[in-house]
Amino acid sequence: MRSTFGGIETSLRALRAQQLALEVTGHNISNANTPGYSRQVADMSATDPYSVPTMNRLIVSGQIGTGVEVTQLRRMRDLFIDRRIQYESAELGYWDALRRNYDQLEVIMAEPAEMEGGASISAQLTEFWNALQELGNANRADNPTVRSVVRERANNLCATIRATFNQLKTLQQDLNAEIGVKVGRINTLAQQIAELNGEIAKVVANGDQPNDLFDKREVLVTELAKLTKISVQSDDLQRYNISISGSILVNQDKAFAIETRLNDDGLYDVVWANSQQQVNFTSGELQGLLEMRDVETQYYIDALNEFTTTLVEEFNAQHASGYGLDGTNGHLFFAAGSNAATITLDAGILDPEHGLSRIAASASGEPGDGKNALELADLIKNKPVMKNGTLSLTDFYGSLIAKLGIDAEKANVTCDNKEIMVNHLNNLQESVAGVSLDEEMANMIKFQNAYHAAARLLTAVDQILDRLINGTGTVGL
């Protein structure tokens, strides 16, 4: 038959279950503003009723309930949304890296020129062209003041090209340094995730749910996903196995490090520490940085060198065919062999005593003739000397700026779209995992009243047993 003290056990179970539910509610309220925290719920279920069906069971009208118990502390989280957030975070990280550094490139190239006080190469090229046009005008080719302006404008152009080139190289080195920092962060995150995997496995093996450890790990995985595109798999002990393009980064409680290795250009290659094979990144912030360093910034470095080399060679050839004020020809205007890093005027042009007279404005040898100066100006604006004779120097540089503007705008628009998508997914996850203080306060009142009722039930059972034990005795005594 059922125990006389069964009511006490039923009441006790109710007290324990409602108390645990209150503690979970308090934990939710405490972490309402904790980043990455997932709301927890105490799932309750009726305990097995009395009695168990047997041949000699107690004959009653039905099974008697024995109370309630908390079957699990459930973590409210949509894992599908988590995976979507990780994928979109990698895309956001990639485009954000491009956007940030395209902004840097636009500052370095100082475009549009009117916003930078005429400090761009295109602005200085236009000033140099204007000075050559002025020199080529009738009766001005022998004017020392006009010649001085040509030399000054050319000097400014050389200085601007050198400065722009140096800033591009500095940006490339800064990107290289940032890549090293991001590699270190990936290793740190991988190690922390591996350690959490070990702790989680121990808890799960004991039959418990390490909800707070799950949350901590998910925060790390989301940060890792922004740095590089990852694939995440879970095993029977809820450990994450994480890979990058099929290569294992985290396996259970072990992390496999990546590292940087200097290549022939003095820049970092990112390789696996154990095999020295190059890591195949496909998205994420690190991939964006690598592309900006090796593809985009290098493209403008190479293009600026090509522009400068052509300018020096073609301008020197045309200049050497003309005549200075002293009737001599064959003089170079730019130092021979100059590139974007070293471009400067020829020493003869820079000579303070005879340099101005060596500017070959004349095509005939007559001091007042400015036809060669006009040819030099035409070389800058109109003569197709770039890209196999399809673009002038001015058009070539203009195409660089146009490409930069288009690429920067694409990065801005795409990054904004990715931010909207990630925010949308975060809001969806927050609707599932977020803590509503109003809801938790309502739960607190509900569980508190249930606890009070269970305590009153325990008091009632105690009074019944007191009457039964102390208020009754042996008949006749």
KERO-568604 format. One line per 2 residues: number of its first residue (from 1); their letters; for each residue z, y, x of C-alpha. Coordinates in Angstrom, 1 decimal, padded with zeros to 4 digits. Each point is the difference from the previous one (the first is absolute). Layout:
<recs>
NUM) a) Z Y X; ...;
</recs>
This chain:
<recs>
1) mr) 000.0 000.0 000.0; -000.4 003.6 001.0;
3) st) 002.7 001.5 002.3; 002.8 002.0 -001.7;
5) fg) -000.6 002.6 002.7; -003.8 000.2 -000.5;
7) gi) 000.3 003.4 -001.5; 001.5 001.4 003.2;
9) et) -002.9 -001.3 002.0; -002.5 001.4 -002.4;
11) sl) 001.7 003.4 000.2; 000.3 -000.1 003.7;
13) ra) -003.7 -000.7 000.4; -000.8 003.0 -002.3;
15) lr) 002.3 002.2 002.1; -001.7 -001.1 003.2;
17) aq) -003.5 000.4 -001.3; 000.6 003.5 -001.5;
19) ql) 001.8 001.1 003.2; -002.9 -001.2 002.2;
21) al) -002.5 001.8 -002.3; 002.1 003.2 000.3;
23) ev) 000.0 -000.4 003.8; -003.8 -000.3 000.0;
25) tg) -000.3 003.1 -002.2; 002.3 001.9 002.4;
27) hn) -002.2 -001.2 002.9; -003.1 001.3 -001.8;
29) is) 001.6 003.4 -000.7; 001.1 000.3 003.6;
31) na) -003.5 -000.6 001.2; -001.9 002.1 -002.6;
33) nt) -001.3 002.3 002.8; -000.4 -002.6 002.8;
35) pg) -003.6 -000.2 001.2; -001.5 -003.5 -000.6;
37) ys) 002.9 -001.2 -002.1; -000.9 -002.4 -002.9;
39) rq) 002.1 -000.1 -003.1; 002.0 -003.2 -000.5;
41) va) 000.8 -001.8 -003.2; 002.7 -002.6 -000.7;
43) dm) -001.6 -002.7 -002.0; 002.5 -001.8 -002.3;
45) sa) -000.3 -003.4 -001.6; 002.3 -002.0 -002.3;
47) td) 001.8 -002.8 001.9; -000.5 -003.7 -001.0;
49) py) 001.6 -000.6 -003.4; 002.7 -002.6 -000.8;
51) sv) -000.3 -002.8 -000.5; -002.5 -002.1 001.9;
53) pt) -001.8 -002.4 -002.4; 001.4 -003.5 000.5;
55) mn) 000.9 -003.0 -002.1; 003.7 001.0 -000.4;
57) rl) -000.5 003.8 -000.1; 002.2 002.2 -002.1;
59) iv) -001.3 000.1 -003.6; -000.4 003.7 -000.9;
61) sg) -002.6 001.9 -001.9; -001.7 001.1 003.2;
63) qi) 000.4 000.6 003.7; 002.6 002.6 000.9;
65) gt) -001.0 002.8 002.4; 001.9 000.4 003.3;
67) gv) -000.8 003.6 000.8; -002.4 001.8 002.3;
69) ev) -001.0 000.2 003.7; -002.2 002.2 002.2;
71) tq) -002.9 -002.2 001.0; -001.6 002.4 002.5;
73) lr) -000.1 003.6 001.2; -003.6 000.8 -000.6;
75) rm) -001.9 002.6 002.0; -002.3 002.0 -002.1;
77) rd) -003.2 000.3 002.1; -003.7 -000.5 -000.7;
79) lf) -001.3 -001.8 003.1; -003.6 000.5 -001.0;
81) id) 000.5 003.8 000.0; 001.7 -000.4 003.4;
83) rr) -003.1 -001.6 001.5; -002.3 002.6 -001.6;
85) iq) 002.2 002.7 001.5; -000.2 -001.6 003.4;
87) ye) -003.8 -000.2 -000.2; -000.4 003.6 -001.1;
89) sa) 002.6 001.2 002.5; -002.2 -001.4 002.8;
91) el) -003.0 001.9 -001.4; 002.1 003.2 -000.4;
93) gy) 001.3 -000.3 003.6; -003.6 -000.4 001.3;
95) wd) -001.4 003.0 -001.9; 003.1 002.1 000.7;
97) al) -000.5 -000.5 003.8; -003.6 001.0 -000.4;
99) rr) 000.8 003.1 -002.1; 002.8 001.2 002.4;
101) ny) -002.3 -000.3 003.0; -003.1 001.4 -001.6;
103) dq) 002.1 003.1 -000.6; 000.8 000.1 003.7;
105) le) -003.7 -000.4 000.8; -000.9 002.9 -002.3;
107) vi) 002.6 002.2 001.8; -001.3 -001.0 003.4;
109) ma) -003.6 000.7 -000.9; 001.2 003.3 -001.5;
111) ep) -002.2 -000.2 -003.1; -000.8 002.0 -002.0;
113) ae) -000.3 002.6 002.7; 000.8 002.9 -002.2;
115) me) 003.5 -001.4 -000.7; 000.8 -000.4 003.7;
117) gg) -001.0 003.5 001.2; -003.3 -001.2 001.5;
119) as) 001.7 -002.5 002.4; -002.4 -002.9 -000.7;
121) is) -002.8 -001.2 002.1; -002.5 000.8 -002.7;
123) aq) 001.3 003.6 -000.2; -000.1 000.4 003.8;
125) lt) -003.5 -001.5 000.0; -001.1 002.6 -002.6;
127) ef) 001.5 002.8 002.1; -001.8 -001.3 003.1;
129) wn) -003.3 -000.1 -002.0; 000.5 003.5 -001.2;
131) al) 000.5 001.2 003.5; -003.2 -001.7 001.2;
133) qe) -001.9 001.5 -002.9; 001.3 003.5 001.0;
135) lg) -000.9 -000.7 003.6; -003.5 -000.9 -001.0;
137) na) -000.7 003.1 -002.0; -002.4 002.6 001.4;
139) nr) 001.4 002.3 002.6; 003.4 -001.9 000.2;
141) ad) -000.7 -002.8 002.4; 001.0 002.1 003.0;
143) np) 003.1 001.4 -001.6; 003.1 -001.1 002.0;
145) tv) 002.3 000.5 -002.9; -002.1 -002.4 -002.2;
147) rs) -000.2 -002.5 002.9; 003.7 000.2 000.4;
149) vv) 000.4 -000.9 -003.7; -002.2 -003.0 000.4;
151) re) 002.1 -001.3 002.9; 003.2 000.7 -001.9;
153) ra) -001.2 -001.8 -003.1; -001.2 -003.0 002.1;
155) nn) 003.4 -000.1 001.7; 001.7 000.0 -003.3;
157) lc) -002.2 -002.8 -001.2; 000.8 -002.1 003.1;
159) at) 003.7 000.6 -000.4; -000.1 -001.0 -003.7;
161) ir) -001.9 -003.2 000.7; 002.5 -000.9 002.7;
163) at) 003.0 000.8 -002.2; -001.5 -002.0 -002.9;
165) fn) -000.7 -003.0 002.2; 003.5 000.1 001.4;
167) ql) 001.5 000.2 -003.4; -002.0 -003.0 -001.2;
169) kt) 001.2 -002.0 003.0; 003.6 001.1 -000.7;
171) lq) -000.4 -001.2 -003.6; -001.3 -003.3 001.2;
173) qd) 003.0 -000.4 002.3; 002.4 001.0 -002.8;
175) ln) -001.6 -002.6 -002.3; 000.4 -002.5 002.8;
177) ae) 003.7 000.8 000.4; 000.5 -000.2 -003.8;
179) ig) -001.7 -003.5 000.0; 002.7 -001.1 002.5;
181) vk) 002.7 001.3 -002.2; -001.4 -001.8 -003.1;
183) vg) -000.3 -003.3 001.9; 003.7 000.3 000.9;
185) ri) 000.9 000.7 -003.6; -002.0 -003.1 -001.2;
187) nt) 001.9 -002.1 002.4; 003.4 001.4 -001.2;
189) la) -000.9 -000.6 -003.6; -001.2 -003.5 000.7;
191) qq) 003.2 -000.9 001.8; 002.2 001.5 -002.8;
193) ia) -002.0 -002.0 -002.6; 000.4 -003.2 002.0;
195) el) 003.8 000.6 000.2; 000.2 000.6 -003.7;
197) ng) -002.1 -003.2 -000.6; 002.7 -001.9 001.8;
199) ei) 002.8 001.5 -002.0; -001.8 -000.5 -003.3;
201) ak) -000.8 -003.7 000.8; 003.7 -000.7 000.5;
203) vv) 001.0 001.6 -003.3; -002.8 -001.7 -002.0;
205) an) 000.8 -003.4 001.6; 003.5 000.4 -001.5;
207) gd) -001.5 000.6 -003.5; 000.6 003.8 -000.2;
209) qp) -002.3 002.9 -000.4; 000.2 002.6 002.9;
211) nd) -001.3 002.8 -002.2; 001.1 002.9 002.3;
213) lf) -001.5 -001.8 003.0; -003.3 -000.3 -001.9;
215) dk) 000.0 003.7 -000.7; 000.6 000.9 003.7;
217) re) -002.8 -002.3 001.1; -002.4 001.4 -002.6;
219) vl) 000.6 003.5 001.3; -000.9 -001.2 003.5;
221) vt) -003.1 -001.9 -001.2; -001.3 003.1 -001.9;
223) el) 000.4 002.1 003.2; -001.7 -002.6 002.0;
225) ak) -002.8 -000.2 -002.5; -000.7 003.7 000.4;
227) lt) -000.4 -000.5 003.8; -002.3 -002.9 -000.3;
229) ki) -001.6 -002.2 -002.6; 002.0 -003.2 -000.3;
231) sv) 000.0 -003.3 -001.9; 003.4 -001.2 -001.3;
233) qs) 000.9 -003.6 -001.0; 003.4 -001.3 -001.2;
235) dd) 001.4 -003.5 000.7; 002.5 -002.1 -002.0;
237) lq) 003.0 001.9 001.6; -001.5 003.4 -000.9;
239) ry) -000.9 000.8 003.6; -003.0 002.2 000.5;
241) ni) -002.8 -001.1 002.3; -002.1 003.0 001.0;
243) si) -003.3 000.1 001.7; -002.5 002.6 001.2;
245) sg) -003.6 -001.2 -000.5; 001.1 -003.6 000.1;
247) si) 002.2 000.3 003.1; 003.7 -000.5 -000.6;
249) lv) 002.3 003.0 000.5; 003.1 -001.5 -001.7;
251) nq) 000.6 -003.7 -000.5; 003.4 -000.7 -001.7;
253) dk) 002.6 001.4 002.3; -002.3 000.6 003.0;
255) af) -002.1 003.1 000.7; -003.0 000.0 002.3;
257) ai) -000.4 003.3 001.8; -003.1 002.1 000.6;
259) et) -000.3 002.3 003.0; -002.2 002.6 001.6;
261) rl) -002.1 -000.6 003.0; -001.9 002.7 002.0;
263) nd) -003.8 -000.4 000.0; -002.6 001.4 002.4;
265) dg) 000.0 003.3 -001.8; 003.7 000.5 000.5;
267) ly) 000.7 -000.6 -003.7; 002.0 -002.6 -001.8;
269) dv) -001.4 -003.3 -001.3; 002.3 -001.7 -002.5;
271) vw) 000.4 -003.7 000.8; 002.3 -002.9 -001.0;
273) an) 002.7 -000.3 002.6; -000.2 -003.8 000.2;
275) sq) -003.8 -000.5 000.2; -001.2 003.5 001.2;
277) qq) -002.7 -000.3 -002.7; -000.9 003.3 -001.6;
279) vn) 001.6 000.6 -003.5; -002.6 000.2 -002.7;
281) ft) 001.2 002.9 -002.2; -002.0 000.6 -003.2;
283) sg) 001.9 002.7 -001.7; 003.3 002.0 000.2;
285) el) 001.1 003.0 001.9; -000.4 -001.7 003.4;
287) qg) -003.6 -000.9 -000.7; -000.6 003.6 -001.1;
289) ll) 001.4 001.3 003.3; -002.1 -002.4 002.0;
291) em) -003.2 001.1 -001.8; 000.9 003.7 000.5;
293) rd) 000.6 -000.6 003.7; -002.9 -002.3 000.9;
295) ve) -002.6 000.9 -002.6; 000.4 003.5 -001.5;
297) tq) 001.6 002.0 002.8; -002.2 -001.8 002.6;
299) yy) -003.1 000.8 -002.0; 000.8 003.8 000.2;
301) id) 000.8 -000.3 003.7; -003.3 -001.8 000.7;
303) al) -001.9 002.5 -002.3; 001.5 003.0 001.8;
305) ne) -001.0 -001.5 003.3; -003.5 -000.6 -001.2;
307) ft) -000.2 003.6 -001.4; 001.3 001.5 003.3;
309) tt) -002.2 -002.1 002.3; -003.1 000.9 -002.0;
311) lv) 001.0 003.7 -000.1; 000.5 000.1 003.8;
313) ee) -003.2 -001.9 000.9; -002.4 001.7 -002.5;
315) fn) 001.4 003.5 000.5; 000.0 -000.4 003.8;
317) aq) -003.6 -001.2 -000.1; -001.2 003.0 -002.1;
319) ha) 002.1 002.4 002.0; -001.4 -001.2 003.3;
321) sg) -003.5 000.7 -001.2; 000.8 003.7 -000.6;
323) yg) 000.7 002.9 002.4; 003.0 002.1 000.7;
325) ld) 000.0 003.8 000.7; -000.7 -000.7 003.7;
327) gt) -003.2 -001.9 -000.9; 001.3 -003.4 001.1;
329) ng) 000.1 -003.1 -002.1; 001.3 -003.5 000.1;
331) hl) 003.6 001.1 -000.6; 002.3 -002.3 -002.1;
333) ff) 002.1 001.6 -002.8; 002.5 -002.8 -000.5;
335) aa) 001.5 -002.1 002.8; -002.2 -003.0 000.5;
337) gs) 001.3 -003.3 -001.3; 002.6 001.6 -002.3;
339) na) 001.3 -001.9 -003.0; 002.4 001.0 -002.8;
341) at) 003.0 -000.3 002.3; -001.4 002.0 002.9;
343) it) -002.6 002.4 -001.4; 000.0 003.3 001.8;
345) ld) -002.5 002.6 001.1; -001.8 -000.4 003.3;
347) ag) 001.7 001.6 002.9; -003.1 002.2 000.5;
349) il) 000.3 001.4 -003.5; 003.8 000.6 000.5;
351) dp) -000.6 001.9 003.2; 001.6 003.4 -000.6;
353) eh) -002.6 001.9 002.0; -003.3 -001.7 -000.7;
355) gl) 000.8 -002.3 -003.0; -001.3 002.3 -002.7;
357) sr) -003.3 000.6 001.7; -000.6 -003.8 000.2;
359) ia) -000.1 -000.4 -003.7; -003.6 -001.0 -000.5;
361) as) -001.0 002.1 -003.1; -003.5 000.6 001.2;
363) as) -002.9 -002.4 -000.4; -002.4 002.1 002.1;
365) ge) 002.2 001.4 002.7; -000.1 003.5 -001.4;
367) pg) 003.6 001.4 -000.2; -000.4 001.2 -003.6;
369) dg) -001.5 -003.2 -001.3; 002.3 -002.0 -002.3;
371) kn) -002.2 -002.8 -001.1; 001.9 -002.7 001.8;
373) al) 003.2 001.2 -001.5; -001.6 -000.5 -003.4;
375) el) -001.1 -003.5 001.1; 003.5 -000.8 000.9;
377) ad) 001.2 001.3 -003.3; -002.6 -002.1 -001.8;
379) li) 001.1 -003.0 002.0; 003.5 000.3 -001.6;
381) kn) -001.1 000.7 -003.6; -003.4 -001.6 -000.6;
383) kp) -001.3 -002.3 002.8; 000.5 -003.7 -000.9;
385) vm) 001.6 -001.3 003.2; 002.6 -002.3 -001.6;
387) kn) -000.3 -003.5 -001.5; -003.4 -000.8 001.3;
389) gt) -001.4 003.4 -000.7; 001.1 000.2 -003.6;
391) ls) 002.8 002.5 000.1; 000.7 003.3 001.8;
393) lt) 003.3 000.5 001.7; 001.3 002.1 -002.9;
395) df) -001.1 -002.5 -002.6; 001.5 -002.9 002.0;
397) yg) 003.4 001.7 000.2; -000.3 001.0 -003.7;
399) sl) -000.6 -003.7 -000.9; 003.2 -000.9 001.8;
401) ia) 002.0 002.5 -002.0; -001.7 -001.2 -003.2;
403) kl) 000.8 -003.6 000.7; 003.6 000.9 000.8;
405) gi) 000.3 001.9 -003.3; -001.4 -002.8 -002.0;
407) da) 002.2 -002.7 001.6; 003.1 002.2 -000.3;
409) ek) -000.7 000.6 -003.7; -000.5 -003.7 -000.6;
411) an) 003.3 -000.8 001.7; 001.8 002.7 -002.1;
413) vt) -001.4 -001.2 -003.3; 000.5 -003.7 000.7;
415) cd) 003.5 000.5 001.3; 000.9 002.0 -003.1;
417) nk) -001.3 -002.8 -002.2; 002.0 -002.6 002.0;
419) ei) 003.1 002.1 -000.4; -000.5 000.1 -003.7;
421) mv) -000.5 -003.8 -000.2; 003.1 -000.7 002.1;
423) nh) 002.1 002.4 -002.0; -001.2 -001.6 -003.2;
425) ln) 000.9 -003.5 001.3; 003.4 001.3 001.1;
427) nl) 000.6 001.4 -003.4; -000.9 -003.3 -001.6;
429) qe) 002.4 -001.8 002.3; 002.7 002.6 -000.7;
431) sv) -000.4 -000.7 -003.7; 001.0 -003.6 000.7;
433) ag) 002.3 000.2 003.0; 001.5 003.5 -000.4;
435) vs) 003.5 000.7 -001.2; 000.4 001.9 -003.3;
437) ld) 003.4 001.5 -000.1; -000.1 000.3 -003.8;
439) ee) -000.7 -003.7 -000.3; 002.7 -000.9 002.5;
441) ma) 002.6 002.1 -001.8; -000.9 -001.8 -003.2;
443) nm) 000.3 -003.4 001.7; 003.4 001.1 001.5;
445) ik) 001.3 000.7 -003.5; -001.4 -003.3 -001.3;
447) fq) 001.5 -002.1 002.8; 003.3 001.9 -000.1;
449) na) 000.4 -000.6 -003.7; -000.9 -003.7 000.4;
451) yh) 002.6 -000.3 002.8; 002.7 001.6 -002.3;
453) aa) -000.9 -002.4 -002.8; 000.2 -003.0 002.3;
455) ar) 003.4 001.3 001.2; 001.1 000.3 -003.7;
457) ll) -001.2 -003.6 -000.6; 002.0 -001.2 003.0;
459) ta) 003.1 001.8 -001.5; -000.6 -001.7 -003.4;
461) vd) -000.3 -003.4 001.6; 003.2 000.7 002.0;
463) qi) 001.9 000.9 -003.2; -001.2 -003.2 -001.7;
465) ld) 001.1 -002.2 003.0; 003.3 001.9 000.1;
467) rl) 000.6 -000.8 -003.7; -001.1 -003.6 000.6;
469) in) 002.1 -000.6 003.1; 003.1 002.1 -000.5;
471) gt) 000.1 000.3 -003.8; -000.1 -003.7 -000.9;
473) gt) 002.3 -002.8 001.0; 001.1 -003.6 -000.9;
475) vg) 000.7 -000.6 -003.7; 003.7 -000.6 -000.8;
477) l) 001.5 001.6 003.1;
</recs>
